[in-house]
């Protein structure tokens, strides 16, 4: 057999904000996977930046950015700055948090874990601990869809829920407040 060049094995590990890449193997394979990861991260971060930039806002009522909500990019949470008033203010606050995930973090159509909503709820200074009970009111009103059970529960806005939340944000005062921390 002819002398074959030994295959160079490389290990690469990178963490950029919430995006991580780790690979080990032949140099060409790792490089090709890394290039693909770079494209995905660039797309993801540009979408997040577009969702947070005031110039990225469209003129439609559904796509305005709420001042009542702030995105905490470091913790990947939505914070509620202005609280709705009224008989169902807790259910409305939960609806607004879901709307914030959809509009500010660009997670439109994606479900949000109940545990993540609970973290946003607490970080927003809301006292009650059982956000699932307030979300249940929105599920019954067909403003939110729920999947899963217990800690694996996920919630997503229906079109009617998105419309109601957009109206509430307008009433609370609404353009972008990206935050950052």
Residue frames as qw, qx, qy, qz and C-alpha x, y, z in Angstrom:
[[0.000, 0.886, 0.463, 0.000, 0.00, 0.00, 0.00],
 [0.351, 0.567, -0.031, 0.745, 1.07, 3.54, -0.73],
 [0.276, -0.236, -0.501, 0.786, 1.77, 5.94, 2.08],
 [0.103, -0.757, -0.514, -0.390, -1.52, 7.74, 2.66],
 [0.047, 0.433, -0.284, 0.854, -1.49, 11.08, 4.37],
 [0.172, -0.341, -0.813, 0.440, -2.86, 10.86, 7.88],
 [0.142, -0.724, -0.488, -0.466, -6.25, 12.47, 8.25],
 [0.128, 0.209, -0.388, 0.888, -6.06, 15.58, 10.36],
 [0.350, -0.623, -0.700, -0.005, -8.63, 15.40, 13.16],
 [0.056, 0.309, -0.179, 0.932, -9.79, 18.76, 14.53],
 [0.231, -0.590, -0.730, 0.256, -12.06, 19.75, 17.36],
 [0.017, 0.315, 0.095, 0.944, -14.05, 22.98, 17.26],
 [0.250, -0.619, -0.709, 0.227, -16.30, 24.36, 19.96],
 [0.067, 0.217, 0.054, 0.972, -17.95, 27.79, 19.74],
 [0.090, -0.663, -0.702, 0.243, -20.68, 29.50, 21.74],
 [0.071, 0.195, 0.175, 0.962, -22.22, 32.71, 20.40],
 [0.476, -0.212, 0.117, -0.845, -24.92, 34.06, 22.71],
 [0.764, -0.065, 0.474, -0.433, -27.47, 31.21, 22.80],
 [0.855, 0.453, -0.194, -0.161, -26.12, 29.45, 19.69],
 [0.530, -0.571, 0.620, 0.096, -23.55, 26.67, 20.17],
 [0.800, 0.483, -0.328, -0.136, -21.47, 24.62, 17.76],
 [0.489, -0.555, 0.673, -0.004, -19.32, 21.63, 18.64],
 [0.904, 0.388, -0.117, -0.139, -17.70, 19.20, 16.22],
 [0.411, -0.583, 0.678, 0.179, -14.80, 16.78, 16.06],
 [0.856, 0.312, 0.408, 0.052, -13.56, 14.93, 13.00],
 [0.627, 0.178, 0.346, 0.675, -11.67, 15.35, 9.73],
 [0.140, -0.363, -0.014, 0.921, -10.86, 19.00, 8.97],
 [0.129, -0.092, -0.563, -0.811, -12.93, 19.15, 5.76],
 [0.332, -0.511, -0.778, -0.151, -16.02, 17.70, 7.44],
 [0.309, -0.586, -0.452, 0.597, -15.80, 20.03, 10.44],
 [0.091, -0.234, 0.184, 0.950, -15.25, 23.04, 8.15],
 [0.201, -0.272, -0.669, -0.662, -18.29, 22.19, 6.02],
 [0.372, -0.609, -0.696, 0.078, -20.51, 21.75, 9.09],
 [0.297, -0.482, -0.246, 0.787, -19.15, 24.98, 10.59],
 [0.008, 0.006, -0.380, -0.925, -19.96, 26.91, 7.39],
 [0.326, -0.468, -0.717, -0.401, -23.52, 25.56, 7.48],
 [0.411, -0.594, -0.555, 0.412, -23.82, 26.51, 11.18],
 [0.208, -0.267, 0.002, 0.941, -22.56, 30.04, 10.41],
 [0.165, -0.231, -0.539, -0.793, -25.27, 30.47, 7.77],
 [0.427, -0.558, -0.703, -0.111, -27.97, 29.26, 10.16],
 [0.399, -0.528, -0.389, 0.641, -26.79, 31.50, 13.00],
 [0.110, -0.088, 0.202, 0.969, -26.52, 34.50, 10.70],
 [0.285, -0.390, -0.627, -0.611, -30.08, 33.92, 9.48],
 [0.478, -0.582, -0.638, 0.162, -31.36, 33.43, 13.04],
 [0.357, -0.446, -0.237, 0.786, -29.62, 36.53, 14.41],
 [0.015, 0.052, 0.327, 0.944, -30.64, 38.71, 11.47],
 [0.354, -0.521, -0.664, -0.403, -34.29, 37.69, 11.95],
 [0.473, -0.601, -0.504, 0.401, -34.06, 38.51, 15.66],
 [0.268, -0.269, 0.004, 0.925, -32.43, 41.86, 14.88],
 [0.118, -0.265, -0.516, -0.806, -35.09, 42.66, 12.28],
 [0.418, -0.608, -0.665, -0.114, -37.81, 41.84, 14.79],
 [0.464, -0.601, -0.346, 0.550, -36.22, 44.22, 17.29],
 [0.284, -0.050, 0.174, 0.942, -35.32, 47.09, 14.99],
 [0.266, 0.584, 0.383, -0.665, -37.80, 49.96, 14.80],
 [0.300, 0.476, -0.440, -0.700, -37.23, 50.18, 11.03],
 [0.076, 0.029, -0.971, -0.225, -38.18, 46.52, 10.62],
 [0.296, 0.387, 0.694, -0.531, -41.72, 47.26, 11.79],
 [0.097, 0.348, 0.716, 0.598, -44.42, 47.06, 9.18],
 [0.227, -0.167, 0.016, -0.959, -47.35, 49.40, 8.96],
 [0.594, -0.348, -0.622, -0.373, -49.93, 46.75, 9.82],
 [0.538, -0.633, 0.203, -0.519, -51.40, 46.73, 13.31],
 [0.976, -0.211, -0.055, -0.017, -50.36, 43.12, 13.90],
 [0.821, 0.214, -0.163, 0.503, -46.65, 43.79, 13.32],
 [0.040, -0.850, 0.206, -0.483, -46.08, 46.84, 15.51],
 [0.575, 0.092, -0.653, 0.484, -43.66, 46.48, 18.38],
 [0.492, -0.766, -0.370, -0.184, -45.12, 46.92, 21.85],
 [0.079, 0.615, -0.448, 0.644, -43.58, 49.33, 24.37],
 [0.753, -0.453, 0.154, -0.451, -45.54, 47.44, 26.96],
 [0.984, -0.095, 0.103, 0.113, -43.18, 44.52, 26.34],
 [0.038, 0.838, -0.538, -0.087, -39.40, 44.30, 26.40],
 [0.946, 0.180, -0.260, 0.072, -37.13, 41.54, 25.13],
 [0.459, -0.742, 0.488, 0.028, -34.38, 40.52, 27.53],
 [0.751, 0.515, -0.403, -0.099, -31.98, 38.98, 25.01],
 [0.044, 0.535, -0.791, 0.295, -29.47, 37.87, 27.63],
 [0.412, -0.051, 0.813, -0.408, -32.03, 35.65, 29.36],
 [0.160, -0.095, -0.806, -0.561, -34.13, 35.12, 26.21],
 [0.020, -0.520, -0.781, 0.346, -37.27, 36.30, 28.00],
 [0.047, -0.596, -0.355, -0.719, -40.08, 38.76, 27.40],
 [0.196, -0.266, -0.580, 0.745, -40.80, 41.26, 30.16],
 [0.066, -0.756, -0.579, -0.298, -44.13, 42.96, 30.69],
 [0.272, 0.087, -0.222, 0.932, -43.62, 46.67, 31.47],
 [0.395, -0.096, 0.064, -0.912, -47.24, 47.86, 31.48],
 [0.114, 0.157, 0.963, -0.185, -49.96, 45.77, 33.00],
 [0.274, -0.377, -0.576, -0.672, -53.47, 45.52, 31.62],
 [0.287, -0.049, 0.531, -0.796, -56.34, 46.53, 33.87],
 [0.665, -0.041, -0.347, -0.660, -59.73, 44.94, 34.24],
 [0.862, -0.261, 0.212, -0.379, -61.43, 41.84, 35.51],
 [0.980, 0.083, 0.104, 0.150, -59.15, 39.39, 33.67],
 [0.102, 0.927, -0.359, -0.041, -55.89, 41.33, 33.94],
 [0.526, -0.461, 0.705, 0.118, -53.81, 38.22, 34.76],
 [0.737, 0.338, 0.572, 0.124, -55.16, 36.32, 31.73],
 [0.429, 0.902, 0.042, 0.031, -54.53, 39.39, 29.58],
 [0.209, -0.823, 0.518, 0.106, -50.97, 39.68, 30.92],
 [0.669, -0.141, 0.710, 0.166, -50.31, 36.04, 30.00],
 [0.646, 0.649, 0.390, 0.093, -51.69, 36.71, 26.51],
 [0.166, 0.966, -0.194, -0.038, -49.40, 39.74, 26.16],
 [0.455, -0.590, 0.642, 0.181, -46.35, 37.68, 27.14],
 [0.710, 0.215, 0.641, 0.198, -47.14, 35.16, 24.41],
 [0.449, 0.873, 0.186, 0.053, -47.60, 38.02, 21.96],
 [0.150, -0.893, 0.398, 0.144, -44.20, 39.38, 22.98],
 [0.615, -0.255, 0.701, 0.257, -42.52, 36.08, 22.21],
 [0.631, 0.543, 0.529, 0.167, -44.21, 36.10, 18.82],
 [0.307, 0.938, 0.111, 0.118, -43.43, 39.71, 17.90],
 [0.160, -0.917, 0.364, 0.010, -40.20, 40.63, 19.68],
 [0.484, -0.456, 0.730, 0.156, -38.31, 37.36, 19.56],
 [0.441, 0.418, -0.571, -0.552, -39.63, 36.33, 16.16],
 [0.151, -0.048, 0.982, -0.102, -41.18, 33.10, 17.36],
 [0.594, 0.186, -0.026, -0.782, -44.37, 33.52, 15.35],
 [0.838, 0.122, -0.377, -0.376, -46.31, 30.28, 15.10],
 [0.508, 0.207, -0.778, 0.306, -43.98, 28.54, 17.54],
 [0.683, -0.618, -0.367, -0.132, -45.11, 27.21, 20.85],
 [0.044, 0.648, -0.496, 0.577, -43.59, 28.62, 24.05],
 [0.530, -0.135, -0.794, 0.265, -42.88, 26.34, 27.00],
 [0.479, -0.780, -0.329, -0.233, -44.96, 27.00, 30.09],
 [0.712, -0.467, -0.139, 0.506, -41.80, 27.06, 32.22],
 [0.407, 0.166, 0.166, 0.883, -40.38, 29.81, 29.99],
 [0.205, -0.676, -0.345, -0.618, -43.60, 31.82, 30.32],
 [0.660, -0.675, -0.307, 0.120, -43.41, 31.34, 34.10],
 [0.611, -0.202, -0.033, 0.764, -39.88, 32.82, 34.10],
 [0.121, 0.400, 0.266, 0.869, -41.12, 35.81, 32.09],
 [0.453, -0.715, -0.432, -0.312, -44.08, 36.14, 34.45],
 [0.680, -0.589, -0.220, 0.379, -41.85, 36.24, 37.53],
 [0.510, -0.027, 0.108, 0.853, -39.22, 38.49, 35.90],
 [0.025, -0.558, -0.360, -0.747, -42.01, 40.94, 35.05],
 [0.058, -0.161, 0.511, -0.842, -42.81, 41.27, 38.75],
 [0.674, -0.256, -0.316, -0.616, -46.15, 39.48, 38.61],
 [0.344, -0.441, 0.667, -0.493, -46.89, 37.84, 41.93],
 [0.895, 0.007, 0.241, -0.375, -49.20, 34.91, 41.29],
 [0.297, -0.467, 0.803, 0.221, -47.30, 31.70, 40.65],
 [0.540, 0.232, 0.808, 0.043, -49.80, 29.66, 38.63],
 [0.195, 0.423, -0.344, -0.815, -49.66, 31.24, 35.18],
 [0.048, -0.085, -0.935, -0.342, -51.18, 28.05, 33.76],
 [0.090, 0.564, 0.748, -0.338, -54.49, 28.91, 35.44],
 [0.185, 0.680, 0.033, -0.709, -54.60, 32.28, 33.72],
 [0.114, 0.310, -0.726, -0.603, -53.62, 30.73, 30.40],
 [0.139, 0.285, 0.948, -0.012, -56.45, 28.20, 30.84],
 [0.272, 0.681, 0.391, -0.556, -58.92, 31.10, 30.59],
 [0.235, 0.619, -0.406, -0.630, -57.38, 32.05, 27.24],
 [0.038, -0.088, 0.957, 0.273, -57.46, 28.41, 26.09],
 [0.234, 0.492, 0.799, -0.256, -61.17, 28.22, 26.90],
 [0.278, 0.771, 0.132, -0.557, -61.73, 31.48, 25.00],
 [0.805, 0.396, 0.342, 0.279, -59.82, 29.96, 22.03],
 [0.122, 0.970, -0.206, -0.028, -57.21, 32.70, 22.12],
 [0.096, -0.642, 0.761, -0.012, -54.40, 30.25, 22.93],
 [0.914, 0.088, -0.357, -0.171, -53.71, 26.63, 21.99],
 [0.454, -0.624, 0.608, -0.187, -52.15, 24.36, 24.61],
 [0.847, 0.237, -0.473, -0.060, -50.19, 21.19, 23.97],
 [0.459, 0.267, -0.715, 0.455, -48.50, 18.83, 26.40],
 [0.663, -0.648, -0.351, -0.132, -48.95, 18.30, 30.11],
 [0.671, -0.646, -0.097, 0.350, -47.40, 19.66, 33.30],
 [0.317, -0.703, 0.268, 0.577, -43.91, 21.13, 32.80],
 [0.375, 0.009, 0.696, 0.612, -43.91, 20.05, 29.15],
 [0.294, 0.778, 0.533, -0.154, -46.95, 22.22, 28.38],
 [0.293, -0.042, 0.315, 0.902, -46.53, 24.59, 25.47],
 [0.231, 0.747, 0.467, -0.412, -48.72, 27.51, 24.46],
 [0.283, 0.067, 0.473, 0.832, -49.22, 29.29, 21.14],
 [0.287, 0.413, 0.202, -0.841, -51.47, 32.17, 20.11],
 [0.461, 0.512, 0.705, 0.167, -54.35, 31.55, 17.75],
 [0.229, 0.404, 0.322, 0.825, -55.07, 34.22, 15.10],
 [0.342, -0.797, -0.367, -0.337, -57.84, 35.55, 17.36],
 [0.676, -0.613, -0.149, 0.380, -55.41, 35.68, 20.30],
 [0.519, 0.029, 0.176, 0.836, -52.86, 37.56, 18.20],
 [0.002, -0.616, -0.374, -0.693, -55.52, 40.07, 17.19],
 [0.514, -0.798, -0.303, -0.089, -56.71, 40.60, 20.77],
 [0.688, -0.433, -0.036, 0.581, -53.15, 40.99, 22.06],
 [0.382, 0.272, 0.253, 0.846, -52.31, 43.51, 19.31],
 [0.215, -0.755, -0.350, -0.512, -55.36, 45.54, 20.32],
 [0.652, -0.708, -0.203, 0.180, -54.32, 45.43, 24.00],
 [0.638, -0.149, 0.074, 0.752, -50.78, 46.54, 23.12],
 [0.156, 0.528, 0.294, 0.782, -52.15, 49.49, 21.18],
 [0.437, -0.803, -0.300, -0.272, -54.25, 50.45, 24.18],
 [0.722, -0.579, -0.059, 0.373, -51.16, 50.24, 26.42],
 [0.066, 0.912, -0.293, -0.278, -49.02, 52.23, 23.97],
 [0.912, -0.023, 0.396, 0.100, -47.16, 50.40, 21.32],
 [0.612, 0.709, -0.350, 0.029, -43.81, 50.53, 19.61],
 [0.859, 0.126, -0.429, 0.251, -40.57, 48.57, 20.10],
 [0.368, -0.806, 0.399, -0.235, -38.62, 48.32, 23.28],
 [0.802, 0.304, -0.514, 0.029, -35.95, 45.74, 22.49],
 [0.729, -0.649, 0.209, -0.057, -34.08, 45.87, 25.78],
 [0.608, 0.591, -0.509, 0.148, -30.93, 43.84, 25.85],
 [0.628, -0.662, 0.352, -0.210, -29.28, 43.50, 29.25]]
